[in-house]
Amino acid sequence: MAPTPWRPHGRNIECLYSWAPVARRRKACKTRSNVKILIVEDDKQIADYVAKGLREKGHVVDRADNGRDGLYLATGERYDVMIVDRMLPHMDGLSLVKAARAAAVKTPALFLTTMGGVDDRVAGLEAGADDYLVKPFVFAELLARVSALARRPPIVETTQLRVGDLEIDLLSRVVVRDGKRLDLLAQEFKILEYLMRHAGEVVTRTMLLEKVWDFHFDPKTNIVETHISRLRGKIDKGFDRPLLHTIRGAGYVIRAQE
């Protein structure tokens, strides 16, 4: 009689040992390693229900019943997916996800909440969540969404950007064009980084106000135009071809050719 399979964490034993039938070994070897999931939910009944269902599917589950502990786990452990309620004690779900993203945590996040209005969904996604599911929910749908998030390839952050002969190193904060180092002020660097991350795309004045200055209103000044003019003087003046272009009535674009 064959021994009872022992299943180590994250691996199906039938994929490893030859005593399993060939068809079962092939199927097992295609099975994804267990997904490690963080649940941040203060409703014990819901947390118990979700955790039980996920564990029955072979996943590894950690839990926190408040936002503060959830953030501690999210930033201190490595997870494949985190499921977060919006209304949590000590720290709400929006603040948790925002803080996690600010701490460079790239774990896909799904909000599971009763807050189902359009504005609520938009706020959740803008806070850094990758998906949004409203309570009451069907577990099969939650499982499908979690599986889809877990299948996403890991995000690899680039540390260098290049447009034509202009290069920017995001770690050392060094900007070089055609071998010549350019000295930029902090806000000029932020503008250039944002433009280069959207190379070839028109970036509006409003987008720069929000992303560079964190203004969500029009300050009624020429702050953007002034900084763009200074930046253009540093990255284009003295070089054969301009890279920073003004699109009249629309915004700005950085590109290697007209």
N, C-alpha and C positions, 0 to 999 in steps of 0.2 A: 504494500500500500504506500502510495507516494506520501511524503511528509507534507504537513500543512504549510502552505507558503508563508514565509515571513516577509513582511513588506517594510523595508526601511523607508525613512522619510524621503519623499520626493521621487521614489523610484518603484516601479512595478517589478516584483521579483521574477515574474514569468518572462520578463525581457532578458534576465541575466542567466538563468539556469536552463540547461538542456533537457531536464526531465519534463518540462511543459510541452504539450503538443505544438508542432510547428506553427499551425494556424493561430494558436493562442499567443505564441511568442511574437509573431509578426504584428498581431493586433496590439499587444502590450507595448512593444517597442515604439509604436506610433503614439502612445499616450503621453501627453504632456506631463512634466513633473508637477507635483502638487503646487497649487497656488497658495501663497501666504497672504492672508487678508487681515486687515485691521478694521474692526467695527467700532465706531464711536457713536453710541446710542444710550440715552439715559432711561429709556423705557425698557425695563428688564424683560418683559414678556416678548417684545419685538426682538430684542437682542438675543434672547434664548432661542427663539424660533429661527432667526436667520443663521445664527451660529450652528445650530443643530443641523439645519439643512445643508450648509456648506461643508461641515465635517463629514456628513454622510456621503458627500460627493468626493471625499478624499482630500479636501483642502485643509490647510492649517489656519487656525483663527486665533487672533488676539483681540481682546476687548478693553474698552475704556468707557466709563459711564459719565464722563464730563469732558469738556473741551480742553482743559488744561492738561489732563493726563493723556488725552488723545494726541495732542501736539507733542508731548514728551516722547510718546511711542513713535509717532510718525517721523520725528527728526532723529531718533536714536536707533531705530531698527530699520531693516530693509524689507519693504513689502511690495507685493505685485499689484495690489489694489487696496484702496481704503474706501469704506462705506461710512458716510458721515451724515448725521442728522443736522438740521439747521438750528433747531432750538435746543441748546445744551447749557447746563450750569457751568459757571466759572468762565467759560469762553464759548461764544456761539460758533456755529459751524462755519459761517463765512469768514470770521476772524481766524479760525483754525487753518482753513485752507490757504488763506492769504499769507499767514505767517509761515506755513510750510513751504509755499512757493518762494517766499522771500529768503528762506533758509536753503534754497536750491534743492528742495525735495521734489523730484519729478514723478513720484508715484501717482498713477492714474487715480482720480478721485471721483466717486459717485455720491451725489447727495440723495438721501432717502428721507423724505420729509412730507409733512402735510401741507406745506406752503407751496401751492401749485399754480399760483397766478403767473401770468406771462412775465410781469416785472420780477417776480421771485425767481423764475427760471433764468432770466437774463442776468440777474444779480449773481446767482450761483455760478453760472458759466464764466462771467466776467471776473469772479473772484479766483478762478483758476481750476474749477471743477471740469471734468471731462464728460460727465453725463449727469442726468437728473431724472429721478423716478419719484413719483408722488404716491404717498400712502392714501388709501389702502392699495396694496399691490399684490400681484400674483408671484409666488416665489419662482416659478419657471422663468418669468420674464427677468426678474432680478438676476437669476443664475446666468441667463443668456447674456445680459449686459456685463456682468462681472467677467464672464469668459471672454467676451469680445475685448474688454479693456486689457485683460491679462495677455491676450495674443499680440497686442501692439508691441512693435520692436522698441527697445529702450531708446530714449532720446539722447543723442550724442551732441553735446554743446560744442560748437566750434569756438576756437579761441583766436582765429585770424579771419579777417575779411579782406577781399581784394576786388577792386574795380579798375580795370585797365592797369596802369602802372602805380596805382595808389593802394597801399597796404596799411592795415591797422591791426595791431596786436592788442587784444582785449585784456590780456593778463598784465603785460608790461606797460600798457597804455602808450605805446610808441606808434607814431604815424610816420610813414615814409612814402615819398613819391619819387620814382625814378632814382632811387638810391639816396635821396636827400631827406634828412629827418626834419619834420615839421613840428613846431611847438604850438600846441593848442591849449586854450583855456578849458576848464572843466565843462562848461556848457557847450562850447564848440565841439568838444570830443563827443558829448552825448548826442548832439545833432548829427554829427558825421556818422557815428555808429548806427543811429536809427535810419539814416538815409541809405547807408551801405547794406543794412539788413533788408532793405526794400529796394535794392538797386534795380533800376529800370521801371519802377513804379512811381506814380505821382504821389507825393506826400503833401497833404494839405497843411495850411497854417494851424488849423484846429488840432490836427493830429500831433504836430510838434508841441503845441501848448500843453496838451494832455500828457504826452509821453516824456517830454524833456523837463517841463516846468511843473507838471502835475496841476495845471490850471484846468478847471472844468467850466470855465467861463471866459469870455473875451475881456482881457484887461484894458482894452481900448488904448493900447500903446503900440509902438512899432518895434517891440522887443524882438520879435521873430525876424523881421526884415533886417534889423541892425546886426544881429548875430549871423544871419546868412551872408550878409555883405562882408563881414569880417572873415568868416570861414572861407568864402570864395576867394578873398584876397590871399589867403594862406595856402590853399590847396591848388589854385589855378594860376595865380600870377607868376609869370616867369616860365611857364611850361607851354609846350606847343599847342596842346588841345585842351579846352575846358572840359571838366567833368561835371560840374554842378550847374544845372540849367534851371531857369525860371520859366514855368509854364503859365503864361498870363491868364489870370482869372481862375487858376486851378491850384497851383502850388509849386513844388520843387521836385526835381528828379536828378539823381546822380547816375550817370551812365558813361560808358567809355567812348561812344560815338554819337554824333547827332543823328 
